[in-house]
Amino acid sequence: MGIHVSNIRNPIPSYGISMETIGRTLRLLRSLSEHSSGVGIKELSEHLGIPPSTVHRLLQVLMEHHFVSKEDDTRRYHLGPEVLELARVYLQSRDVVAVARPYLARLRVQTGETAFLTALVGSSAICVAIEESARPLRLFIEVGQRMPYHAAASARAILAFQPQEEIERLLAKEPLQPYTDLTPTTLADVRGKLATVRADGYAICESELDEMVTALATPVRDAAGRVQASVTVVVPTIRLPAADQRALVGLVREAGARMSATLGYRGDRTRHPAGAAPA
């Protein structure tokens, strides 16, 4: 099956570019993205409600600029290599730390508490960005600090969404050290905590890593849906009654969803634009 991509790179023909034409072109590209095995002009015309002659004209322009390719034998159209190049540039620009900073800053303002980003670095969960609370009573966390998988909400929110064999491999690398009387110290206990995180969509640790400290964390997904990071708010338990905890969970989950959307994740459609940073 031969794939034909024109090598001609001419300017877009001046046959009356309008907002309607631009909108049709974008809808056409979206429709092509939904047909991984290719699609013909007739199907595109019916799906989009655009005359076949117009679909053909738009496809020809997109082929000239490598945004569309055509199979010679079946006359079916696919997205072209230029789309992949745009996606590559976009994803490279979406560094997770750079993406996270405005959301962490907003979370700190919303809650008055310390917010931080943890990322999977090699086999460890590491704090890679932080916005510290201005309050005198707060937990001190440093960039570069390792978060234990069995005792830290930030690490659990990452570990819980890894493949099972990876979970077991990572747990085997760390001793189940008891940091407090409430730290889970058996694999069965840790697996149970991870199952709860998967069911709830967020992790909570209360006095498990530090006495009288509550941490709430939610996963951050990349464009492929992989969980390679988490966002966490950490609070002295004395400042967190049950009603406030429920509200805090909502804020943390919203921040995680927005970060994920900005990184290109589309599994859970959010109302906020993918590239929109917080106001």
C-alpha positions as MATLAB code, in Angstrom:
seq = 'MGIHVSNIRNPIPSYGISMETIGRTLRLLRSLSEHSSGVGIKELSEHLGIPPSTVHRLLQVLMEHHFVSKEDDTRRYHLGPEVLELARVYLQSRDVVAVARPYLARLRVQTGETAFLTALVGSSAICVAIEESARPLRLFIEVGQRMPYHAAASARAILAFQPQEEIERLLAKEPLQPYTDLTPTTLADVRGKLATVRADGYAICESELDEMVTALATPVRDAAGRVQASVTVVVPTIRLPAADQRALVGLVREAGARMSATLGYRGDRTRHPAGAAPA';
ca = [
       0.000    0.000    0.000;
       1.733    3.146   -1.195;
       1.431    6.401    0.743;
       1.612    9.488   -1.462;
       2.736   12.758    0.064;
       3.282   15.657   -2.301;
       6.682   17.351   -2.139;
       5.270   20.646   -3.385;
       5.369   23.425   -0.783;
       3.437   26.295   -2.324;
       1.625   29.071   -0.514;
      -2.030   28.403    0.246;
      -3.991   29.270   -2.928;
      -5.867   32.545   -2.700;
      -9.322   31.213   -3.486;
     -11.011   33.122   -0.731;
      -9.745   32.144    2.714;
     -12.407   32.962    5.261;
     -13.157   32.068    8.858;
     -15.621   29.501    7.514;
     -12.861   27.900    5.431;
     -10.517   27.805    8.410;
     -13.217   26.241   10.554;
     -13.952   23.619    7.907;
     -10.260   22.816    7.613;
      -9.898   22.295   11.344;
     -13.016   20.114   11.434;
     -11.610   18.124    8.542;
      -8.352   17.501   10.408;
     -10.293   16.451   13.505;
     -12.372   14.031   11.436;
      -9.228   12.527    9.923;
      -7.854   12.010   13.443;
     -10.920    9.898   14.249;
     -10.313    7.526   11.297;
      -7.013    5.771   11.973;
      -7.484    3.420    8.995;
      -8.110    6.290    6.599;
     -11.270    7.803    5.147;
     -12.571    8.744    1.691;
     -13.910   12.019    0.370;
     -17.530   10.795    0.303;
     -17.422    9.764    3.973;
     -15.786   13.030    4.988;
     -18.368   15.011    3.053;
     -21.259   13.183    4.732;
     -19.713   13.372    8.187;
     -18.911   17.091    7.983;
     -21.834   18.262    5.867;
     -19.443   19.833    3.358;
     -19.741   19.383   -0.437;
     -17.347   16.748   -1.836;
     -15.722   19.321   -4.116;
     -14.893   21.505   -1.108;
     -13.539   18.523    0.853;
     -11.348   17.617   -2.126;
     -10.018   21.171   -2.424;
      -9.186   21.388    1.286;
      -7.484   17.989    1.200;
      -5.329   19.063   -1.750;
      -4.104   22.133    0.134;
      -3.399   20.089    3.262;
      -1.507   17.504    1.208;
       0.665   20.218   -0.316;
       1.718   21.209    3.186;
       2.098   17.605    4.445;
      -0.762   17.789    6.939;
      -2.583   15.056    5.002;
      -1.393   11.990    3.085;
      -3.276    9.771    0.628;
      -3.111    6.054   -0.127;
      -2.669    5.688   -3.879;
      -4.449    2.350   -4.142;
      -7.467    2.958   -1.886;
      -7.778    6.739   -2.299;
      -8.225    7.053    1.440;
      -6.789    9.984    3.361;
      -4.812   10.083    6.628;
      -3.215   12.712    8.802;
       0.226   13.553    7.442;
       3.696   13.865    8.973;
       3.447   17.608    9.586;
       0.768   16.956   12.213;
       3.200   14.722   14.073;
       5.850   17.439   13.914;
       3.463   19.965   15.434;
       2.566   17.484   18.177;
       6.252   16.835   18.870;
       7.013   20.539   19.242;
       3.969   21.034   21.460;
       4.829   18.146   23.758;
       8.463   19.234   24.056;
       7.275   22.661   25.168;
       5.037   21.147   27.845;
       7.708   20.413   30.433;
       5.841   19.170   33.491;
       7.614   21.484   35.957;
       7.041   24.553   33.789;
       3.423   23.535   33.302;
       2.897   22.937   37.012;
       4.263   26.199   38.414;
       1.238   28.481   37.820;
      -1.129   25.797   39.095;
       0.968   25.253   42.226;
       1.032   29.000   42.851;
      -2.739   29.192   42.469;
      -3.238   26.207   44.758;
      -1.100   27.834   47.434;
      -3.179   31.030   47.191;
      -6.472   29.107   47.242;
      -5.535   27.008   50.271;
      -2.942   29.085   52.092;
      -0.926   25.876   52.374;
       2.207   24.404   50.805;
       1.689   22.845   47.362;
       4.293   20.778   45.549;
       4.889   18.635   42.489;
       6.398   15.149   42.716;
       7.743   13.358   39.641;
       8.895    9.837   38.920;
      12.662   10.156   38.467;
      14.224    6.795   37.716;
      12.855    4.527   40.430;
      12.110    7.276   42.947;
       9.330    9.766   43.585;
      11.088   13.137   43.913;
       9.790   16.596   44.812;
      10.646   18.730   41.759;
       8.766   22.002   42.407;
       7.221   23.658   45.433;
       5.185   26.699   46.437;
       5.566   27.187   50.182;
       2.905   28.418   52.552;
       3.563   31.768   54.207;
       2.037   30.527   57.469;
       4.385   30.063   60.421;
       3.250   26.487   61.104;
       4.058   24.456   58.011;
       5.863   21.343   56.846;
       9.270   21.934   55.293;
       9.770   20.117   52.001;
      12.703   20.613   49.664;
      13.122   20.219   45.930;
      15.069   16.989   45.443;
      13.516   15.311   48.486;
      12.570   11.660   47.950;
       9.024   10.695   48.887;
       8.583    7.132   50.234;
       6.033    5.115   48.277;
       4.493    3.450   51.306;
       4.100    6.553   53.479;
       3.722    9.671   51.303;
       0.504   10.657   49.531;
       2.509   12.313   46.768;
       4.326    9.064   45.976;
       1.232    6.861   46.323;
      -0.675    9.034   43.837;
       1.991    8.093   41.269;
       2.624    4.478   42.266;
      -1.054    3.466   42.356;
      -1.418    4.072   38.611;
       1.636    2.115   37.438;
       1.406   -1.400   35.972;
       1.237   -4.023   38.714;
       4.679   -5.441   37.960;
       6.150   -1.940   38.200;
       4.404   -1.371   41.534;
       5.964   -4.528   42.955;
       9.393   -3.633   41.549;
       9.358   -0.146   43.052;
       8.064   -1.315   46.430;
      10.828   -3.928   46.572;
      13.431   -1.188   46.288;
      12.419    0.636   49.478;
      12.255   -0.616   53.067;
       8.839   -0.127   54.652;
      10.260    2.161   57.314;
       7.855    3.216   60.101;
       7.955    7.026   60.260;
       5.060    7.215   62.745;
       2.780    4.781   64.540;
       0.365    5.046   61.587;
       2.832    4.270   58.793;
       1.830    1.111   56.881;
       4.685   -1.374   57.275;
       3.479   -4.459   55.410;
       3.091   -4.975   51.687;
      -0.509   -6.024   52.213;
      -1.279   -2.716   53.923;
       0.448   -0.703   51.204;
      -1.358   -2.586   48.423;
      -4.634   -1.863   50.174;
      -3.801    1.850   50.341;
      -2.934    1.854   46.628;
      -6.233    0.169   45.762;
      -8.048    2.932   47.653;
      -6.121    5.582   45.717;
      -7.127    3.993   42.414;
     -10.769    3.815   43.497;
     -10.919    7.383   44.840;
      -8.689    9.058   42.258;
      -6.576   10.736   44.930;
      -4.319    9.840   47.873;
      -4.554   10.981   51.468;
      -2.038   10.413   54.261;
      -2.837   11.457   57.819;
       0.090   11.322   60.233;
       1.698    8.494   58.235;
       4.897   10.302   57.241;
       4.894   13.125   59.790;
       2.922   13.356   63.025;
      -0.131   15.626   62.854;
       0.360   16.352   59.158;
      -2.213   15.613   56.438;
      -1.249   15.385   52.763;
      -3.666   15.206   49.828;
      -2.351   14.279   46.382;
      -3.738   13.552   42.939;
      -2.071   12.126   39.823;
      -0.927   14.234   36.870;
      -1.202   12.482   33.496;
       0.721   13.138   30.302;
      -0.726   13.160   26.781;
      -0.599    9.346   26.628;
      -2.440    9.014   29.944;
       0.640    7.886   31.890;
       0.999    9.012   35.489;
       4.521   10.335   35.897;
       3.823   13.044   38.483;
       1.458   14.160   41.225;
       0.357   17.412   42.831;
       0.074   17.600   46.614;
      -1.107   19.992   49.289;
       0.254   19.397   52.770;
      -1.458   20.809   55.873;
      -0.972   20.673   59.653;
      -3.882   18.447   60.704;
      -4.969   20.961   63.338;
      -5.888   23.356   60.488;
      -7.958   20.820   58.564;
     -11.441   19.958   59.877;
     -13.394   17.337   57.931;
     -15.462   19.876   55.976;
     -12.330   21.713   54.845;
     -10.702   18.421   53.879;
     -13.496   17.698   51.393;
     -13.080   21.154   49.852;
      -9.310   20.719   49.702;
      -9.663   17.403   47.881;
     -11.705   19.202   45.221;
      -9.092   21.934   44.760;
      -6.209   19.468   44.510;
      -8.061   17.282   42.011;
      -8.962   20.313   39.912;
      -5.298   21.380   39.813;
      -4.231   17.876   38.771;
      -6.870   17.753   36.035;
      -5.837   21.138   34.690;
      -2.153   20.203   34.659;
      -2.983   16.958   32.867;
      -5.091   18.801   30.281;
      -2.282   21.275   29.646;
       0.090   18.349   29.105;
      -2.285   17.034   26.445;
      -4.322   14.446   28.361;
      -7.818   14.041   26.932;
      -9.113   10.942   28.706;
     -11.201   12.986   31.118;
     -12.552   15.930   29.151;
     -12.222   19.069   31.222;
     -14.145   22.294   30.795;
     -10.894   24.223   30.856;
      -8.862   24.686   27.648;
      -5.822   22.435   27.441;
      -3.382   25.296   27.173;
      -5.074   27.662   29.591;
      -3.039   28.531   32.644;
      -4.871   29.642   35.767;
      -5.867   33.274   36.003;
];
